[in-house]
Amino acid sequence: MRKLIAIALLGLLSTPLMAAECATTVEANDAMQFNVKTITVPKTCKTFAVTLKHTGKLPVAAMGHNWVLSHSADEAGVIADGMKAGAANSYEKPGDARIIAHTKLIGGGQSDTATINVAKLKAGEQYAYFCTFPGHAALMKGTLSLGK
């Protein structure tokens, strides 16, 4: 009986170690590349944090990057409206409801974190992440999905 209790207690104590990882880091560089092309968000997370780390050396005005998440179908519109919004708005249309989560625009050596409300994600739907700095989304993009 003591062994059963000990095993049960060990199981309870180890639960946090087996909890879903509710965060990831995506690196961006001066060659306009993200080092992560796919992200799967565990459905057990309430929020999921994506930290964008600019590993390059160029300043934000020359090679700024951000991380923007939307439905895949909204990607082109978010990028087009972001270009019109300009650098002062991090190339994101202010109040754009199509943007699910985003970081600010950062330069070499900087980082920023976006937090996703996982309840807003739906299984089976296609989400895209990309950099809205003009011209960058052609190379700097990936897909995000809700895990099972």
N, CA, C and O of each residue as an XYZ file, in Angstrom:
592
protein
N       0.826     -1.190      0.000
C       0.000      0.000      0.000
C       0.874      1.259      0.000
O       0.568      2.228     -0.694
N       1.959      1.242      0.775
C       2.851      2.404      0.812
C       3.458      2.679     -0.557
O       3.624      3.832     -0.956
N       3.795      1.587     -1.283
C       4.369      1.763     -2.615
C       3.374      2.455     -3.544
O       3.750      3.320     -4.334
N       2.113      2.070     -3.442
C       1.088      2.690     -4.287
C       0.944      4.173     -3.974
O       0.824      4.997     -4.880
N       0.956      4.505     -2.703
C       0.845      5.913     -2.298
C       2.064      6.685     -2.783
O       1.934      7.798     -3.291
N       3.250      6.098     -2.628
C       4.478      6.762     -3.072
C       4.462      6.988     -4.582
O       4.853      8.052     -5.062
N       4.009      5.985     -5.322
C       3.935      6.122     -6.777
C       2.927      7.199     -7.161
O       3.183      7.999     -8.060
N       1.792      7.221     -6.488
C       0.770      8.240     -6.770
C       1.309      9.640     -6.475
O       1.082     10.567     -7.253
N       2.019      9.799     -5.357
C       2.582     11.101     -5.016
C       3.650     11.531     -6.004
O       3.721     12.701     -6.382
N       4.482     10.587     -6.422
C       5.499     10.909     -7.424
C       4.851     11.352     -8.731
O       5.334     12.273     -9.390
N       3.762     10.696     -9.099
C       3.040     11.068    -10.307
C       2.510     12.485    -10.209
O       2.603     13.246    -11.172
N       1.959     12.851     -9.069
C       1.430     14.199     -8.875
C       2.549     15.236     -8.901
O       2.392     16.316     -9.470
N       3.674     14.903     -8.283
C       4.789     15.843     -8.234
C       5.435     16.051     -9.599
O       5.977     17.123     -9.866
N       5.384     15.044    -10.462
C       6.040     15.163    -11.762
C       5.147     15.787    -12.827
O       5.621     16.084    -13.923
N       3.881     15.988    -12.534
C       2.959     16.541    -13.529
C       3.451     17.845    -14.134
O       3.398     17.978    -15.357
N       3.932     18.826    -13.356
C       4.374     20.067    -13.989
C       5.513     19.855    -14.981
O       5.640     20.617    -15.939
N       6.328     18.852    -14.772
C       7.426     18.586    -15.687
C       6.923     18.088    -17.030
O       7.588     18.267    -18.051
N       5.749     17.462    -17.035
C       5.194     16.929    -18.268
C       4.196     17.903    -18.896
O       3.608     17.584    -19.930
N       3.992     19.053    -18.315
C       3.045     20.021    -18.858
C       3.514     20.493    -20.230
O       4.705     20.492    -20.539
N       2.551     20.893    -21.032
C       2.866     21.355    -22.384
C       3.760     22.590    -22.336
O       3.640     23.433    -21.447
N       4.652     22.676    -23.305
C       5.506     23.849    -23.453
C       4.678     24.915    -24.154
O       4.274     24.738    -25.303
N       4.429     26.002    -23.475
C       3.529     27.040    -23.988
C       4.289     28.276    -24.459
O       3.813     29.402    -24.313
N       5.464     28.057    -25.020
C       6.283     29.168    -25.518
C       7.311     28.635    -26.502
O       7.693     27.466    -26.452
N       7.750     29.507    -27.395
C       8.829     29.166    -28.317
C       9.562     30.447    -28.697
O       9.074     31.553    -28.464
N      10.733     30.276    -29.282
C      11.522     31.414    -29.760
C      11.750     31.242    -31.256
O      12.097     30.159    -31.728
N      11.549     32.322    -31.985
C      11.816     32.355    -33.424
C      12.918     33.386    -33.631
O      12.811     34.525    -33.175
N      13.970     32.978    -34.317
C      15.067     33.898    -34.606
C      14.934     34.440    -36.025
O      14.558     33.717    -36.947
N      15.246     35.712    -36.181
C      15.264     36.374    -37.485
C      16.670     36.938    -37.673
O      17.340     37.299    -36.706
N      17.111     37.010    -38.938
C      18.485     37.471    -39.166
C      18.559     38.525    -40.269
O      17.541     38.901    -40.849
N      19.754     38.990    -40.546
C      19.961     40.008    -41.578
C      19.790     39.456    -42.995
O      19.775     40.228    -43.953
N      19.660     38.148    -43.143
C      19.429     37.532    -44.451
C      17.933     37.317    -44.704
O      17.556     36.560    -45.599
N      17.090     37.977    -43.922
C      15.623     37.888    -44.043
C      15.117     36.449    -43.943
O      14.431     35.953    -44.837
N      15.466     35.800    -42.851
C      15.016     34.426    -42.643
C      14.569     34.224    -41.204
O      15.176     34.750    -40.271
N      13.495     33.450    -41.037
C      13.099     32.921    -39.730
C      13.749     31.547    -39.618
O      13.854     30.832    -40.614
N      14.185     31.172    -38.421
C      14.797     29.849    -38.250
C      13.753     28.767    -37.978
O      14.097     27.586    -37.932
N      12.497     29.140    -37.798
C      11.410     28.194    -37.524
C      10.352     28.385    -38.604
O       9.877     29.500    -38.819
N       9.981     27.299    -39.285
C       9.000     27.384    -40.368
C       7.616     26.882    -39.969
O       6.627     27.201    -40.629
N       7.539     26.098    -38.894
C       6.240     25.603    -38.424
C       6.209     25.639    -36.899
O       7.197     25.337    -36.229
N       5.056     26.015    -36.377
C       4.832     26.027    -34.931
C       3.523     25.302    -34.664
O       2.504     25.590    -35.292
N       3.556     24.365    -33.731
C       2.338     23.693    -33.292
C       2.089     24.102    -31.844
O       2.929     23.886    -30.971
N       0.934     24.689    -31.607
C       0.565     25.165    -30.277
C      -0.221     24.072    -29.559
O      -1.267     23.651    -30.053
N       0.257     23.599    -28.403
C      -0.495     22.583    -27.667
C      -1.859     23.139    -27.239
O      -1.940     24.242    -26.698
N      -2.926     22.372    -27.485
C      -4.261     22.869    -27.148
C      -4.469     22.972    -25.639
O      -5.439     23.583    -25.190
N      -3.577     22.386    -24.858
C      -3.693     22.460    -23.403
C      -3.222     23.801    -22.849
O      -3.458     24.105    -21.679
N      -2.556     24.606    -23.680
C      -2.088     25.923    -23.236
C      -3.243     26.918    -23.251
O      -4.088     26.879    -24.146
N      -3.282     27.799    -22.271
C      -4.260     28.893    -22.263
C      -3.726     30.054    -23.106
O      -4.470     30.689    -23.853
N      -2.431     30.315    -22.971
C      -1.753     31.299    -23.804
C      -0.475     30.651    -24.336
O       0.041     29.693    -23.761
N       0.015     31.189    -25.434
C       1.241     30.684    -26.045
C       2.081     31.896    -26.413
O       1.611     32.794    -27.111
N       3.319     31.923    -25.946
C       4.204     33.069    -26.187
C       5.214     32.754    -27.286
O       5.839     31.694    -27.288
N       5.362     33.693    -28.219
C       6.367     33.577    -29.271
C       7.319     34.753    -29.104
O       6.926     35.909    -29.262
N       8.571     34.449    -28.783
C       9.585     35.487    -28.657
C      10.353     35.569    -29.959
O      10.931     34.584    -30.419
N      10.353     36.753    -30.549
C      11.125     37.001    -31.758
C      12.459     37.591    -31.338
O      12.512     38.600    -30.636
N      13.537     36.950    -31.774
C      14.889     37.403    -31.451
C      15.613     37.726    -32.751
O      15.806     36.851    -33.595
N      16.008     38.976    -32.909
C      16.733     39.411    -34.117
C      18.214     39.159    -33.873
O      18.844     39.852    -33.074
N      18.766     38.167    -34.561
C      20.164     37.766    -34.348
C      21.130     38.544    -35.229
O      22.344     38.367    -35.134
N      20.593     39.405    -36.086
C      21.450     40.190    -36.971
C      22.040     41.405    -36.280
O      21.900     41.582    -35.070
N      22.706     42.241    -37.073
C      23.359     43.434    -36.547
C      22.776     44.728    -37.111
O      23.014     45.803    -36.560
N      22.021     44.637    -38.196
C      21.501     45.836    -38.853
C      20.388     46.496    -38.027
O      19.627     45.806    -37.348
N      20.295     47.829    -38.086
C      19.278     48.547    -37.302
C      17.863     48.343    -37.865
O      17.681     47.896    -38.997
N      16.891     48.680    -37.047
C      15.484     48.477    -37.401
C      15.107     49.176    -38.702
O      14.317     48.632    -39.473
N      15.645     50.358    -38.969
C      15.299     51.098    -40.183
C      15.780     50.388    -41.449
O      15.155     50.501    -42.504
N      16.886     49.660    -41.343
C      17.449     48.977    -42.506
C      16.959     47.539    -42.646
O      16.694     47.080    -43.757
N      16.839     46.833    -41.538
C      16.490     45.404    -41.572
C      15.622     45.048    -40.371
O      15.916     44.105    -39.636
N      14.553     45.813    -40.180
C      13.635     45.537    -39.080
C      12.799     44.305    -39.355
O      12.477     44.002    -40.504
N      12.452     43.601    -38.297
C      11.609     42.412    -38.411
C      10.536     42.459    -37.332
O      10.735     43.006    -36.247
N       9.395     41.868    -37.663
C       8.371     41.605    -36.665
C       7.823     40.212    -36.925
O       8.194     39.559    -37.900
N       6.946     39.768    -36.051
C       6.310     38.457    -36.179
C       4.817     38.720    -36.055
O       4.338     39.143    -35.003
N       4.091     38.467    -37.130
C       2.663     38.756    -37.183
C       1.924     37.460    -37.504
O       2.321     36.719    -38.403
N       0.841     37.191    -36.763
C       0.037     35.977    -36.957
C      -1.368     36.353    -37.412
O      -2.015     37.227    -36.834
N      -1.826     35.670    -38.464
C      -3.203     35.848    -38.937
C      -3.669     34.526    -39.534
O      -2.893     33.576    -39.640
N      -4.951     34.470    -39.926
C      -5.397     33.330    -40.720
C      -4.633     33.384    -42.042
O      -4.326     34.470    -42.534
N      -4.330     32.246    -42.608
C      -3.594     32.208    -43.868
C      -4.293     33.029    -44.947
O      -3.632     33.705    -45.735
N      -5.609     32.977    -44.988
C      -6.374     33.704    -46.005
C      -6.235     35.216    -45.872
O      -6.458     35.941    -46.841
N      -5.873     35.700    -44.697
C      -5.750     37.141    -44.454
C      -4.339     37.677    -44.663
O      -4.128     38.889    -44.608
N      -3.378     36.803    -44.899
C      -1.967     37.215    -44.960
C      -1.728     38.352    -45.946
O      -1.138     39.365    -45.571
N      -2.163     38.215    -47.181
C      -1.888     39.235    -48.207
C      -2.492     40.584    -47.821
O      -1.848     41.619    -47.997
N      -3.706     40.588    -47.303
C      -4.355     41.834    -46.900
C      -3.665     42.508    -45.729
O      -3.527     43.731    -45.702
N      -3.232     41.709    -44.761
C      -2.524     42.251    -43.597
C      -1.210     42.893    -44.043
O      -0.845     43.968    -43.568
N      -0.505     42.229    -44.954
C       0.774     42.760    -45.452
C       0.543     44.047    -46.246
O       1.254     45.032    -46.043
N      -0.436     44.049    -47.140
C      -0.710     45.233    -47.964
C      -1.114     46.427    -47.101
O      -0.623     47.538    -47.302
N      -2.005     46.197    -46.144
C      -2.435     47.287    -45.266
C      -1.305     47.730    -44.341
O      -1.230     48.898    -43.960
N      -0.427     46.792    -43.982
C       0.725     47.126    -43.144
C       1.700     48.041    -43.865
O       2.265     48.950    -43.256
N       1.899     47.811    -45.146
C       2.792     48.678    -45.922
C       2.244     50.101    -45.956
O       3.002     51.064    -45.846
N       0.917     50.235    -46.110
C       0.287     51.564    -46.116
C       0.416     52.235    -44.752
O       0.538     53.457    -44.666
N       0.389     51.431    -43.679
C       0.461     51.973    -42.311
C       1.838     52.550    -42.011
O       1.959     53.472    -41.203
N       2.876     52.021    -42.650
C       4.215     52.568    -42.519
C       4.990     52.140    -41.291
O       4.479     51.446    -40.413
N       6.243     52.576    -41.256
C       7.179     52.192    -40.196
C       6.732     52.673    -38.822
O       6.965     51.992    -37.824
N       6.092     53.840    -38.760
C       5.655     54.382    -37.466
C       4.664     53.449    -36.767
O       4.518     53.483    -35.546
N       3.987     52.615    -37.562
C       3.024     51.651    -37.018
C       3.550     50.215    -37.107
O       2.764     49.267    -37.096
N       4.862     50.049    -37.195
C       5.498     48.727    -37.315
C       4.978     47.947    -38.520
O       4.952     46.716    -38.506
N       4.559     48.676    -39.572
C       4.002     48.061    -40.779
C       2.816     47.155    -40.442
O       2.656     46.072    -41.004
N       1.993     47.631    -39.510
C       0.756     46.950    -39.145
C      -0.346     47.998    -39.089
O      -0.190     49.041    -38.454
N      -1.467     47.715    -39.761
C      -2.603     48.630    -39.723
C      -3.114     48.698    -38.280
O      -3.464     47.666    -37.707
N      -3.163     49.896    -37.684
C      -3.648     50.011    -36.298
C      -5.050     49.417    -36.136
O      -5.956     49.711    -36.916
N      -5.208     48.588    -35.122
C      -6.503     47.991    -34.819
C      -6.950     46.915    -35.793
O      -8.130     46.566    -35.812
N      -6.048     46.378    -36.600
C      -6.410     45.372    -37.598
C      -6.897     44.092    -36.909
O      -6.118     43.379    -36.276
N      -8.196     43.817    -37.044
C      -8.803     42.645    -36.390
C      -8.313     41.327    -36.990
O      -8.485     40.271    -36.382
N      -7.713     41.378    -38.161
C      -7.193     40.147    -38.781
C      -5.908     39.679    -38.112
O      -5.525     38.518    -38.258
N      -5.243     40.556    -37.388
C      -4.002     40.191    -36.705
C      -4.353     39.541    -35.370
O      -4.965     40.163    -34.502
N      -3.958     38.287    -35.225
C      -4.258     37.522    -34.006
C      -3.248     37.859    -32.911
O      -3.611     37.982    -31.741
N      -1.991     38.005    -33.292
C      -0.916     38.344    -32.347
C       0.237     38.924    -33.149
O       0.374     38.651    -34.341
N       1.073     39.735    -32.483
C       2.211     40.331    -33.181
C       3.228     40.861    -32.186
O       2.920     41.145    -31.029
N       4.458     40.985    -32.686
C       5.509     41.657    -31.925
C       5.660     43.053    -32.505
O       5.084     43.373    -33.544
N       6.433     43.870    -31.828
C       6.778     45.168    -32.406
C       7.905     44.943    -33.416
O       8.486     43.859    -33.474
N       8.201     45.951    -34.192
C       9.288     45.906    -35.157
C      10.605     46.080    -34.401
O      10.761     47.024    -33.627
N      11.551     45.166    -34.628
C      12.823     45.195    -33.893
C      14.007     45.168    -34.847
O      13.894     44.713    -35.985
N      15.141     45.661    -34.369
C      16.385     45.644    -35.125
C      17.363     44.647    -34.526
O      17.050     43.960    -33.554
N      18.553     44.575    -35.119
C      19.590     43.645    -34.688
C      19.853     43.684    -33.191
O      20.005     44.758    -32.609
N      19.908     42.509    -32.567
C      20.199     42.389    -31.146
C      18.988     42.570    -30.242
O      19.103     42.405    -29.028
N      17.839     42.905    -30.801
C      16.644     43.129    -29.983
C      15.731     41.909    -30.001
O      15.887     41.007    -30.825
N      14.777     41.900    -29.075
C      13.762     40.851    -29.059
C      12.453     41.421    -28.531
O      12.436     42.452    -27.858
N      11.366     40.741    -28.844
C      10.035     41.111    -28.364
C       9.198     39.846    -28.341
O       9.499     38.882    -29.045
N       8.145     39.848    -27.533
C       7.311     38.660    -27.374
C       5.861     38.962    -27.700
O       5.307     39.976    -27.275
N       5.257     38.063    -28.463
C       3.825     38.114    -28.773
C       3.143     37.013    -27.974
O       3.681     35.915    -27.837
N       1.960     37.308    -27.449
C       1.209     36.314    -26.694
C      -0.091     36.003    -27.434
O      -0.864     36.898    -27.775
N      -0.307     34.723    -27.669
C      -1.500     34.262    -28.381
C      -2.498     33.722    -27.366
O      -2.143     32.904    -26.518
N      -3.739     34.172    -27.449
C      -4.822     33.596    -26.663
C      -5.233     32.324    -27.397
O      -5.853     32.398    -28.458
N      -4.897     31.162    -26.848
C      -5.096     29.887    -27.532
C      -6.574     29.622    -27.801
O      -6.900     28.915    -28.755
N      -7.468     30.166    -26.994
C      -8.907     29.981    -27.207
C      -9.355     30.566    -28.547
O     -10.401     30.181    -29.068
N      -8.569     31.497    -29.112
C      -8.915     32.097    -30.405
C      -8.501     31.218    -31.586
O      -8.908     31.475    -32.718
N      -7.698     30.188    -31.333
C      -7.262     29.284    -32.393
C      -8.232     28.115    -32.504
O      -8.791     27.661    -31.505
N      -8.428     27.632    -33.733
C      -9.327     26.504    -33.950
C      -8.568     25.376    -34.639
O      -7.788     25.615    -35.560
N      -8.799     24.163    -34.192
C      -8.158     22.994    -34.792
C      -8.580     22.888    -36.249
O      -9.740     23.122    -36.588
N      -7.639     22.535    -37.099
C      -7.929     22.346    -38.515
C      -7.864     23.624    -39.336
O      -7.892     23.554    -40.564
N      -7.777     24.795    -38.699
C      -7.674     26.047    -39.448
C      -6.211     26.343    -39.747
O      -5.319     25.936    -39.003
N      -5.979     27.048    -40.835
C      -4.613     27.361    -41.249
C      -4.263     28.782    -40.841
O      -4.974     29.732    -41.169
N      -3.167     28.911    -40.125
C      -2.661     30.205    -39.686
C      -1.276     30.420    -40.281
O      -0.506     29.478    -40.466
N      -0.980     31.679    -40.575
C       0.325     32.024    -41.138
C       0.982     33.057    -40.251
O       0.311     33.919    -39.682
N       2.305     32.970    -40.135
C       3.051     34.048    -39.491
C       4.084     34.549    -40.483
O       4.591     33.802    -41.321
N       4.382     35.839    -40.363
C       5.214     36.491    -41.360
C       5.729     37.808    -40.806
O       5.257     38.300    -39.781
N       6.709     38.369    -41.507
C       7.261     39.690    -41.191
C       6.626     40.678    -42.158
O       6.633     40.454    -43.368
N       6.070     41.783    -41.626
C       5.398     42.753    -42.491
C       6.301     43.895    -42.956
O       5.829     44.798    -43.646
N       7.597     43.880    -42.594
C       8.526     44.878    -43.131
C       8.479     44.728    -44.653
O       8.517     43.602    -45.149
N       8.397     45.832    -45.411
C       8.224     45.733    -46.863
C       9.191     44.760    -47.542
O      10.411     44.867    -47.413
N       8.602     43.811    -48.267
C       9.370     42.832    -49.028
C       9.816     41.609    -48.261
O      10.266     40.639    -48.872
N       9.708     41.618    -46.953
C      10.241     40.506    -46.162
C       9.356     39.257    -46.161
O       9.875     38.145    -46.059
N       8.048     39.412    -46.270
C       7.143     38.263    -46.150
C       7.359     37.210    -47.223
O       6.975     36.054    -47.041
N       7.969     37.592    -48.339
C       8.235     36.606    -49.393
C       9.139     35.487    -48.881
O       8.997     34.334    -49.288
N      10.067     35.827    -47.988
C      10.992     34.831    -47.429
C      10.706     34.508    -45.967
O      10.960     33.395    -45.505
N      10.178     35.486    -45.247
C      10.026     35.340    -43.796
C       8.591     34.988    -43.446
O       7.775     35.853    -43.126
N       8.304     33.683    -43.518
C       6.967     33.231    -43.194
C       6.992     31.792    -42.743
O       7.957     31.057    -42.956
N       5.900     31.415    -42.113
C       5.757     30.047    -41.642
C       4.293     29.775    -41.338
O       3.430     30.631    -41.533
N       4.032     28.568    -40.857
C       2.661     28.184    -40.534
C       2.548     27.842    -39.050
O       3.499     27.370    -38.426
N       1.382     28.087    -38.516
C       1.087     27.788    -37.124
C      -0.214     27.008    -37.089
O      -1.145     27.304    -37.837
N      -0.274     26.013    -36.219
C      -1.495     25.219    -36.090
C      -1.716     24.871    -34.620
O      -0.802     24.911    -33.797
N      -2.961     24.532    -34.330
C      -3.330     24.095    -32.989
C      -3.163     22.581    -32.930
O      -3.694     21.848    -33.765
N      -2.415     22.128    -31.929
C      -2.172     20.695    -31.790
C      -3.413     19.965    -31.311
O      -4.443     20.568    -31.011
N      -3.280     18.645    -31.248
C      -4.417     17.813    -30.830
C      -4.374     17.518    -29.365
O      -5.255     16.832    -28.848
